[in-house]
């Protein structure tokens, strides 16, 4: 048995600038999984600047398996006027499909929840695509509750510009 080495469990750490290429690969893999267009060159540059520049707009955690980055979580604060506390919003939680069922997703989710508690947030929120049963089941097992009474709205592109100019 001398040739066997123990398999390390998942670990989570803050992303570093040198993680940028792998982070972009994982974002592309998420886009593919969700059947969405991958970020274009400009979006990729902004993503890295907003993550690692002098004034970060969000935080990134990297999930590793055996020392290799295989997943990530992006999160940031919003604010609840009714709770008078911040809300930690989880924008992305993704583990590459080749590395699922190994605890990386759970480790990332727990790390974000721990950060919400550390920041004294009143809640943590995220969105899930309606067809993503795997993610819905994961979040429900952890005690997450779908908010059926709320609908997400979005303005983009020309519609956003038109409203801003009125």
C-alpha atoms as one frame of an Amber mdcrd trajectory, in Angstrom:
protein
   0.000   0.000   0.000   2.984   2.320  -0.051   1.985   3.686  -3.497  -1.367
   4.998  -2.285  -1.740   8.544  -1.100  -4.739   9.830   0.836  -7.270  11.847
  -1.115  -7.650  15.314   0.318 -11.124  16.601   1.011 -12.488  19.812  -0.456
 -11.088  23.129   0.658 -12.207  26.717   0.166 -10.078  29.830   0.002 -10.386
  33.428  -1.199  -9.562  33.836  -4.874  -6.260  35.462  -5.776  -5.346  37.379
  -8.953  -3.417  34.372 -10.234  -6.719  32.431 -10.174  -8.129  34.672 -12.915
  -7.560  32.268 -15.852  -9.136  29.329 -13.994 -11.996  31.504 -12.744 -12.769
  32.495 -16.338 -12.707  28.814 -17.382 -15.178  27.987 -14.610 -17.437  30.916
 -15.561 -17.405  29.593 -19.144 -18.311  26.124 -17.855 -21.220  27.619 -15.900
 -22.437  29.434 -19.024 -22.274  26.170 -20.961 -24.146  24.326 -18.202 -26.865
  26.986 -18.097 -27.036  27.106 -21.914 -26.114  30.810 -21.935 -23.577  32.680
 -24.042 -20.106  32.824 -22.558 -18.865  36.273 -21.483 -17.282  38.204 -24.357
 -13.760  39.651 -24.149 -14.943  42.933 -22.626 -17.023  41.164 -19.986 -14.087
  38.899 -19.137 -11.835  41.920 -18.578 -14.457  43.658 -16.417 -15.033  40.488
 -14.394 -11.356  40.205 -13.508 -11.047  43.947 -12.792 -14.156  43.901 -10.605
 -12.886  40.855  -8.708  -9.228  41.758  -8.263  -8.878  45.480  -9.026  -8.303
  48.267  -6.496 -12.027  48.556  -5.675 -13.519  45.028  -5.849 -17.268  44.934
  -6.484 -17.700  41.361  -5.230 -15.827  38.576  -3.484 -14.823  35.217  -4.948
 -14.136  31.978  -3.151 -12.379  29.104  -4.881 -13.320  25.511  -4.114 -10.487
  23.040  -4.481 -10.232  19.287  -4.660  -6.765  17.795  -4.189  -5.326  21.310
  -4.488  -6.924  22.007  -7.893  -9.560  24.767  -8.348 -12.767  23.026  -9.445
 -15.484  25.452  -8.334 -16.197  28.986  -7.221 -18.672  31.219  -5.456 -19.253
  34.902  -6.184 -21.088  36.961  -3.565 -21.668  40.555  -2.480 -23.774  42.552
  -0.046 -27.142  44.143  -0.652 -29.216  45.714   2.100 -32.561  44.969   3.707
 -34.340  48.114   4.843 -36.844  46.067   6.869 -34.209  44.080   8.746 -31.808
  47.033   8.818 -29.038  44.549   8.109 -27.035  43.561   5.066 -28.058  40.611
   2.922 -25.351  38.435   1.450 -26.296  37.716  -2.149 -24.828  34.602  -3.731
 -24.521  35.362  -7.447 -22.817  32.147  -8.557 -22.102  28.814  -6.927 -20.620
  26.415  -9.430 -18.624  23.218  -9.313 -17.381  21.764 -12.567 -19.578  18.731
 -13.414 -16.531  16.423 -13.411 -15.977  17.232  -9.729 -19.485  17.135  -8.287
 -20.557  14.846  -5.463 -17.224  15.397  -3.715 -18.334  17.999  -1.196 -16.900
  21.064  -2.944 -20.306  22.690  -3.498 -21.293  22.123   0.108 -17.960  23.524
   1.319 -18.402  26.638  -0.840 -22.000  27.150   0.300 -21.037  26.754   3.962
 -18.163  29.216   3.524 -20.513  31.836   2.074 -23.062  31.206   4.849 -20.277
  31.578   7.422 -19.304  34.883   5.846 -22.934  36.042   6.089 -22.946  35.191
   9.788 -19.560  36.875  10.314 -20.899  40.059   8.684 -24.063  39.905  10.818
 -26.263  39.668   7.737 -29.975  39.283   8.290 -30.211  36.753   5.464 -28.530
  35.159   2.498 -30.252  35.017  -0.880 -29.655  33.556  -4.317 -31.533  32.668
  -7.485 -31.837  29.267  -9.163 -32.964  28.504 -12.679 -36.377  26.805 -12.552
 -35.131  23.813 -14.589 -32.042  23.191 -12.414 -33.509  20.433 -10.256 -30.060
  19.348  -9.063 -29.392  22.790  -7.556 -32.927  23.153  -6.182 -32.665  19.787
  -4.405 -29.228  20.751  -3.019 -30.496  24.035  -1.583 -33.678  22.501  -0.204
 -31.657  19.801   1.598 -29.718  22.615   3.273 -32.902  24.372   4.426 -33.192
  26.910   1.614 -36.737  28.010   0.844 -38.060  29.088  -2.542 -39.754  32.457
  -2.362 -42.797  31.813  -4.526 -44.378  35.182  -3.765 -41.444  37.137  -5.256
 -40.662  37.617  -8.944 -37.353  38.738 -10.317 -37.450  41.614 -12.802 -34.614
  42.790 -15.008 -33.777  45.722 -17.273 -30.930  45.313 -19.757 -29.488  46.984
 -22.822 -31.744  49.425 -24.637 -34.577  49.104 -22.113 -32.244  50.054 -19.282
 -30.845  52.966 -21.237 -34.303  54.192 -22.175 -35.499  54.225 -18.559 -32.312
  55.950 -17.395 -32.777  58.736 -19.978 -36.388  59.509 -19.105
